[in-house]
Amino acid sequence: MTPSLLSARRVVVKIGSALVVDHNTPRAEWLSSMAADIASLRGRGIEVIVVSSGAIALARGALGLAQKRLRLEEKQAAAAVGQIRLAQAWTAVLAEQDLVAAQLLLTLGDTEDRRRYLNARATINTLLQLGCVPVINENDSVATTEIRFGDNDRLAARVAVMIQADQLILLSDIDGLYTTDPKRNPAAQHLPIVPALTPEIEALGGEPPPGYSSGGMRTKLVAARIAIQAGCAMAIARGNIDHPLGALAQGARCTWFLPNPEGRSARKRWIAGALAPMGTLVVDAGAERALAAGSSLLPAGVLAVCGAFERGDPVVIENAAGKALARGLCGYGSADAGRLAGHRSDEIENILGWRGRDELVHRDDLVLL
């Protein structure tokens, strides 16, 4: 079945510089229409995360860098100025819809280091729970060539995987993938559905376009591979119109990349079998029943913590008789988990002096055995 934007639970929307910025200033009317689309989706119970380019482009004019190719240190300086302007632009248009914007700046390393990955995921999830709209960009002011994505298509795909989004929407100046470049070949055929990312499909990616954007169809296909392998559908849709998400929701032409049906279960299999447990959490009968019903593991149900492990390390969960019930990634290190064992989640801050997540092992990071 063709995916539908309105059927999603959680959506990541990537927006390129050319859509956000015009002559070094924000495209206020377009951004307002985008904010209205986000509010409409939120009204339907759909969570929206925005990955927005545009920081460097917004700073070029103010810094006298509009007409030159930037060196790395100039890009970093421009990003430091432009990130403020980009956040202000999103804050203003979302406020028109009574929505609160939140800015997160990530690097490639934040999605590859396990503990930083967990921190970023927890922050995004908390912002969504609080009703905010996370606006994410690459942290270009500190990222170097070795630790940066280089384009927000791949960043958006990594974010979608991180937060287990149902759909990733890449807004572009084109309404999807074609057999050849439609700007050069009027006979190019539009591909509405890509059921699998074959070598033939990947070969359709061209070189990145000139100008502010560092993306292009090639990076969009790389993003598609990241997303669909994790069970997330992806669409390439036209963004250079007012209310682009509204148009997509109403069936505007685009290209949908269908998710790998095994994508979500692959991570669970990895947790269940590919990781050697670093410790053990012994739970009471109430927690055992809750786990069997699909709940997370709360500290109140833990009788004992065995082993030495850090936050994000794999653990095995056993009942008092020593039967292995589940495996998962623990949200606390062994020292803190031991202090929390047997206590209610609302006591966490008093015990540790800081407030972490309510669960010792979240159900998204847990596999029953």
N, C-alpha and C positions, 0 to 999 in steps of 0.2 A: 504493500500500500504506500502511496505517496504521503510523506509526512505533512502535517499541518501545523503551522505556527501556533494556532489556538489550542492544540492538543498538548502542548508542552507544559511541563511543570516548572522548568528552570531553563533560561535561555541566555547565552552569551552573544552579544552583538558587537562586532568589530567594525569600526568606522575609521576610514583613512583620512590623511591630512587634506586631500583635495576636497573632501566633503565638509570638513570642519572649518577650513580656512580659505579666505579669498583675499588676495593682495595683503597678506600679513595681518588680517583682522578676522575675527570670528564671523561666521555666516549666521547671524543672529536669528533670522526668520526660519532658516532650515533647522537650526538647533531647537527652536521653539516647537516646530512641528514634530521633531524627533521626541522631544520631551512629552508632548501630548500622546504620541504613540506608546511611549513607555508607561505613562499613567493609565492608558486604556488597557494595556496588558496586565498591569498590576491590579486593575479593577476586576479582572477575570481570575485573579489568583495566581498569575504567572510571574515568577521572580525574574528580574532582568539585571544582568551585569553588563556594563559597557566597557569595551576596550577601545580607547580613543587615542588616535594619533593627533598630531598638530602642535605639540609643545614647541619644537624647534622652529616650525614655520611661523608661529605667532610671534617669536622673538626676533626674527631676522631683520625686520624693518627697524625696530627700536635700537638694535645694536649695529646698524649699518652693514649688515651681512646679506642683504637681499639678492645681490647680483653675483655672488661668488660661491665657489665650491668650498665647503667647510672642512677644515682640518678637525681631527678628533677633539682637540681641546676647545675649539670654537663651537663644535656641536654640543659639548658638555656645558659650556658657558651659556649657550642659547637655550638649552634644555632647562637650566636652572632658572632662567627668566621666564621662559614660556610655560613651564609647568604651573606657575602661579596664575598666569593668564588663562590657561586652559581650564584649570579648576574653577576659576571665577566664572568663566563662560557657562560651564555645566551647572554650577551652583545657581546661577541666575535663572536659567531656563527651567531647571527642575523645580525651583522654588515657585515658579508660576503655576505649577501643578500641585503645589503643597507637598513636594517630595524633597527629601534631604539627600544631597550628594555627599559621597565619601571618596576621597582620593587614595589610591594605593599605587605605589611605584615598585615594580618588580624587576629583577634581572633573571637571566637564565639560571644562575646559581640558586636562586630562591626556589626554583621548581625542580632542581636536581638534588639539593641537599635535603635529606629526609626530615630533619627537624625544622628547618626553615620552611619546607613545604607544608608541614603540619601547622606551623604557626600562621602561614598565609591562608591556608584553607580555613582554619578556625576563625580568623579575623573576618574573612568574607562571609562565612556562614552566620557569624554573630551580627554583622551589619545587615544581612538580609532579614534575620529574625527581628531586628530593631526597626525594620521598615525602610532602611536606607537603599539608595541606588549606588552600588560601588562603581566608580569610574577608574579604570586601571590603565596604566601606561608603562612602558619600559622606563626604568630609571636611568635615562641617558646621561644624567649629570655625573654619574659615578661609574657607569658601565664602560668597560674597555672592550676591544675587539674579542678578547678571549672569553668574556663572560656575558656577552649580549646576544640577543636574538637577531637583531638587525632589521627585523620587520615585525609588525604587530599581528600579522596573520598567524604566525607560529606561536606567538605569545598568547593570542586568544584561544588557540587550540589547546595549549597547555593548561590555561585557566579552566577551559571547559572540562578537561579530563580531571583536573584537581578537584573541582566542586561537583563532579558527576552531573553536569548539565545534560539535558535531553537533546538540545539543539544548539548548534553554533551557526550564526548568521554572519556572513561576510558581505557587507554592503560595498558595492563597487560602482564603476561607471558603465558597467555592462550587465546584462540580465542573465548571465550564466556562462556556461562553457559551450564553445562551438567547435566544430570539426576543424576549422581553420579560423584565422583572424577575420571577423566579419567586416572590419574597417577596410580591409584590403581585398576581400573576396566576397562579393555579394551572394555567391552561391553557398556560403558557409551554412552548415546546418546546426541548429540549436539542439543541445542535448538536455531534455527536461529531467531525466533520471539517470544517475550513474550507479548501477547496482553493485559494482565492484571496481576498485582502483587498479586496473590492469596496466601493464607496460604501455599498451596502445593509448590509454587515456592519459597516462603521465607524460607521454610524448607530445601531447597537445599543449603543454605549458610553454609559453614563450619567454623571451627575455624581459626583465623588469622595465617598465616605461621610464622615460626621462622625467626630470622635475623633482618635486619634493618627495613624492612617494618612493619608498624603497621596495615596494611589493611588486605585484604583477601576477599573472596566472600561475606562474611556476610556484611561487610561495603559497598560493591558495591551494594548490594540489598537495603540497607538503603538509599544509594544515589539515587538509581533508584526510590524509593518511593517519595523522596523529589522532584526529577526532573519531573517525569511524572504527579504528582498531579498538577504541575504548568503549564502543557502543553508543556513540553520540552522532546523531544525524547532522549533516552540514549542508547549508544552502549558500550559493553565490547569487545575490540578488541586486537589482539596480537600486543604488542609493541616491543618485543625483536627481531626485524628485522630492517634493514635499510629502510628508507622511509615508516614508518608505516601508515601515513595518506594518502600517495599516494596509498598504497596497498588497504586501506579501500575505497578510492574513486573509485578504479577500481573493487570493488566488492569482496574483500577478506572476508573470512568467519568471522563472528562475531555474537553476539547476540544483536538484537535491542529490546529495551523496548519501546512499543508504548505509546505516550503521551495521557493523559486524554483529550478528545476533549473539555471538559468543563473547563480545567485547567486555560486558560487565562481569560475566562469570569468570573471565580470565584472571582478573585481579583477585577474586575470591579464591580461585584455585592456587594462585601464587601465595596468598596468605596461608592457605590450608596445608600446602605441601612443599613449597619451595624454600620456606624460611625455617631455620632451626630455632626453636623457642629459647629465649634467654632467661626465662623465669616462669613461675607458676602462680596463679591466683586461685586460692581455694574458696569456694562459695557455699552459701547455705542453701537450704531447700527452696526458699522463696526466690532467690536469684536464679536457681536452676530452672524453675518453672517460667520465670520471666524471660530467660534466654530462649527457652524452647518456643515461647510465644512470639519471638522476634524482637524483643526489647534489647536495649543496650545494657551493659553491666555497670551498675551504680556502686559507689563505694560502700553503701550501707549493707550490701549483700555479701561482702568479702570477709571471710573468716581469717585468712592468713595470706601473706605475700612471701614467696620464696624466690631466692636467686638475686642476682645483681643485674639490673638492666636500666637503660635510659629511656626517656620519652621517645615514643615511636618504635621501640623495639618489639619484636614478636614475643608473645607469652602464650602458654597453654592455660586454659581454665578448667579446673577439676572440681568435682563435688567432694564432700567430706570423706567419702569412701575411696577416693583416689581415682575415680573414673573420669577420663578426659571428656569434657563436654564440648569444648570449642577451642579455637585458636584465634588470636587477634593481635592488633597493634595497640599497646597500652598508651593511654594519654598522659601518664605520669611516670617518672622514674621510680625505681623500686623503693628508695628511701621515702619519697613523698607518698607513694601508694600505701606503704606500710603504716604511715601516720594516719591516712584517711580511712583505712579499712575499718568497717563497722560503723562509720559515721554517715550522717545524712549529707546530701550535696550542699545544703544551705549552711553547713558548718565549715566548708572548705576554706573560706577566707580567714576565719578565726584560727584554724589549725595551722595553715601554711603562712599566713600573713599576706597572701595574695589570692585572687580568685581565678582559678583555671576553669576548665570545662567541667560540667556536672558529671560526666561519665568517666569511669576508669577506662572502659573500652567501648567506643561508639559502635553501634550496630553496623555502620558502613564499613568498619574496619574489623568485623568479626565474622567468623565462619563456624557454623555448628558441625561437629564431627559425627 
